Amino acid sequence: GLEETICSARCTDNLDDPSNADVYKPQLGYISTLNSYDLPILRFLRLSALRGSIRQNAMVLPQWNANANAVLYVTDGEAHVQVVNDNGDRVFDGQVSQGQLLAIPQGFSVVKRATSEQFRWIEFKTNANAQINTLAGRTSVMRGLPLEVISNGYQISLEEARRVKFNTIETTLTHSSGPASYGRPR
Amino acid sequence: QFPNECQLDQLSALEPSHVLKAEAGRIEVWDHHAPQLRCSGVAFVRYIIESKGLYLPSFFSTAKLSFVAKGKGLMGRVIPGCAETFQDSSVFQPGGQGQQGQQGQGQERQMGQGFRDMHQKVEHLRTGDTIATPPGVAQWFYNDGNQPLVIVSVLDLASHHNQLDRNPRPFHLAGNNPQGQVWVQGREQQPQKNILNGFAPEVLAKAFKIDVRTAQQLQNQQDNRGNIVRVQGPFSVIRPPLRSQRPQEEVN
């Protein structure tokens, strides 16, 4: 029975087709993921992948991998990346460019901002269904917390907590250029 | 990771080896290098949260199973991608045209949703509750009782879910730990900050679309309260009433 099961298992998928993107913003770029739901053999390998392509000044909102380590390889362009460890220390703050590799351990928070015309990368993750959690945005951890927890945790007013929680309506990609809407809800 | 780590000739009862004091409670950590814990591949932590104490949201790279040993309180977990199913629209009055109605409309525009607040599920805790928390899921606790809330947790360091080393590593979203992760060798002298502290304030301001001053506030740099803080004023998060708080139904 191997012929019709193991031997014929689909092992290939293409991540470079923007028309199959999971996150797509025409002005900013796209992100596609490949996990065991798309390619079942990945369940056996316990690995998954993410392809990202963002334009200049687009930002991938700060996020962490909940259940995987990640290895990021830059295929095109440059980006400014900051990575923060469990101790709250910035353990990477610099440019990554084509051909370079950056390992991002589980739980470490990362933010990326394209500094060249186009920044494209491939990220390999050590879980068949790697999950991210974002710090800012509509589906972020802040949106899931009550205002009182944010207000007491950061010693800010309820109004400020409301801005922290609701101002960013994007989920993954946002503009990082231009003036921020200081204190004013979008 | 350790050869012969289960070659145990004698077992002993263990007491906590590290105590982290905070404004409204303390966190007691057992030495996970103790032979029997190292063999079991687990770490053990006890949270003691005083009345009106809030354990600020944090997550681990391991799966965690907790047990409420004493007291009562509230707990929230933030699961990636899940909706804010607890919603408070009490500022609205049906058909109301008064001041409250106008205030509600303003907030509706502001949030685009029409709710005073909305967040993920909040649960009541009482003695005996057992709580499973997947890796990477942020969790907070609040003691709304009159006696200390005591929660004990086991962290499964040896599971494949934990892809870091065999050290318990809390990631704090808020607050800080001035004493540092004293249980991790080589980190004795480093205070632990919240993870937002590691980003440049300008980056946070752009990500959250807030001013830089508020972004700096999120970093808790001038904050010495630790990870369990005392809540000033009411803690009016949205939660369903307990069964005992429901009004008695009339029987026919």
Chai-1 contact restraints between the chains, C-beta under 6 A:
chainA,res_idxA,chainB,res_idxB,connection_type,confidence,min_distance_angstrom,max_distance_angstrom,comment,restraint_id
A,L61,B,A207,contact,1.0,0.0,6.0,A-B,restraint_1
A,P62,B,A207,contact,1.0,0.0,6.0,A-B,restraint_2
A,A66,B,P135,contact,1.0,0.0,6.0,A-B,restraint_3
A,A66,B,G136,contact,1.0,0.0,6.0,A-B,restraint_4
A,N67,B,P135,contact,1.0,0.0,6.0,A-B,restraint_5
A,N67,B,G136,contact,1.0,0.0,6.0,A-B,restraint_6
A,N69,B,Q163,contact,1.0,0.0,6.0,A-B,restraint_7
A,Q82,B,F199,contact,1.0,0.0,6.0,A-B,restraint_8
A,V84,B,I195,contact,1.0,0.0,6.0,A-B,restraint_9
A,V84,B,G198,contact,1.0,0.0,6.0,A-B,restraint_10
A,D86,B,R169,contact,1.0,0.0,6.0,A-B,restraint_11
A,D86,B,F171,contact,1.0,0.0,6.0,A-B,restraint_12
A,N87,B,Q192,contact,1.0,0.0,6.0,A-B,restraint_13
A,G88,B,K193,contact,1.0,0.0,6.0,A-B,restraint_14
A,G88,B,N194,contact,1.0,0.0,6.0,A-B,restraint_15
A,G88,B,I195,contact,1.0,0.0,6.0,A-B,restraint_16
A,G88,B,N197,contact,1.0,0.0,6.0,A-B,restraint_17
A,G88,B,G198,contact,1.0,0.0,6.0,A-B,restraint_18
A,D89,B,G198,contact,1.0,0.0,6.0,A-B,restraint_19
A,R90,B,G198,contact,1.0,0.0,6.0,A-B,restraint_20
A,P105,B,L164,contact,1.0,0.0,6.0,A-B,restraint_21
A,Q106,B,S61,contact,1.0,0.0,6.0,A-B,restraint_22
A,Q106,B,Q163,contact,1.0,0.0,6.0,A-B,restraint_23
A,Q106,B,L164,contact,1.0,0.0,6.0,A-B,restraint_24
A,G107,B,S61,contact,1.0,0.0,6.0,A-B,restraint_25
A,G107,B,F171,contact,1.0,0.0,6.0,A-B,restraint_26
A,S109,B,I195,contact,1.0,0.0,6.0,A-B,restraint_27
A,V111,B,V203,contact,1.0,0.0,6.0,A-B,restraint_28
A,T126,B,Q163,contact,1.0,0.0,6.0,A-B,restraint_29
A,Q131,B,P80,contact,1.0,0.0,6.0,A-B,restraint_30
A,N133,B,P80,contact,1.0,0.0,6.0,A-B,restraint_31
A,N133,B,G136,contact,1.0,0.0,6.0,A-B,restraint_32
A,A136,B,A207,contact,1.0,0.0,6.0,A-B,restraint_33
A,A136,B,F208,contact,1.0,0.0,6.0,A-B,restraint_34
A,T139,B,G81,contact,1.0,0.0,6.0,A-B,restraint_35
A,V141,B,V78,contact,1.0,0.0,6.0,A-B,restraint_36
A,V141,B,A138,contact,1.0,0.0,6.0,A-B,restraint_37
A,G144,B,V78,contact,1.0,0.0,6.0,A-B,restraint_38
A,G144,B,H119,contact,1.0,0.0,6.0,A-B,restraint_39
A,G144,B,Q120,contact,1.0,0.0,6.0,A-B,restraint_40
A,L145,B,H119,contact,1.0,0.0,6.0,A-B,restraint_41
A,P146,B,H119,contact,1.0,0.0,6.0,A-B,restraint_42
A,P146,B,V237,contact,1.0,0.0,6.0,A-B,restraint_43
A,L147,B,D117,contact,1.0,0.0,6.0,A-B,restraint_44
A,E148,B,F235,contact,1.0,0.0,6.0,A-B,restraint_45
A,E148,B,V237,contact,1.0,0.0,6.0,A-B,restraint_46
A,V149,B,W140,contact,1.0,0.0,6.0,A-B,restraint_47
A,N152,B,L54,contact,1.0,0.0,6.0,A-B,restraint_48
A,N152,B,V229,contact,1.0,0.0,6.0,A-B,restraint_49
A,N152,B,V231,contact,1.0,0.0,6.0,A-B,restraint_50
A,G153,B,L56,contact,1.0,0.0,6.0,A-B,restraint_51
A,G153,B,A174,contact,1.0,0.0,6.0,A-B,restraint_52
A,Y154,B,A174,contact,1.0,0.0,6.0,A-B,restraint_53
A,Y154,B,Q217,contact,1.0,0.0,6.0,A-B,restraint_54
A,Y154,B,L218,contact,1.0,0.0,6.0,A-B,restraint_55
A,I156,B,Q217,contact,1.0,0.0,6.0,A-B,restraint_56
A,E160,B,T214,contact,1.0,0.0,6.0,A-B,restraint_57
A,R163,B,I210,contact,1.0,0.0,6.0,A-B,restraint_58
A,V164,B,F208,contact,1.0,0.0,6.0,A-B,restraint_59
A,V164,B,I210,contact,1.0,0.0,6.0,A-B,restraint_60
A,F166,B,M111,contact,1.0,0.0,6.0,A-B,restraint_61
A,N167,B,K209,contact,1.0,0.0,6.0,A-B,restraint_62
A,T168,B,F208,contact,1.0,0.0,6.0,A-B,restraint_63
A,T168,B,K209,contact,1.0,0.0,6.0,A-B,restraint_64
A,S176,B,K206,contact,1.0,0.0,6.0,A-B,restraint_65
A,A180,B,A205,contact,1.0,0.0,6.0,A-B,restraint_66
A,A180,B,K206,contact,1.0,0.0,6.0,A-B,restraint_67
A,A180,B,K209,contact,1.0,0.0,6.0,A-B,restraint_68
A,S181,B,K209,contact,1.0,0.0,6.0,A-B,restraint_69
A,Y182,B,D211,contact,1.0,0.0,6.0,A-B,restraint_70
A,G183,B,D211,contact,1.0,0.0,6.0,A-B,restraint_71
A,P185,B,Q110,contact,1.0,0.0,6.0,A-B,restraint_72
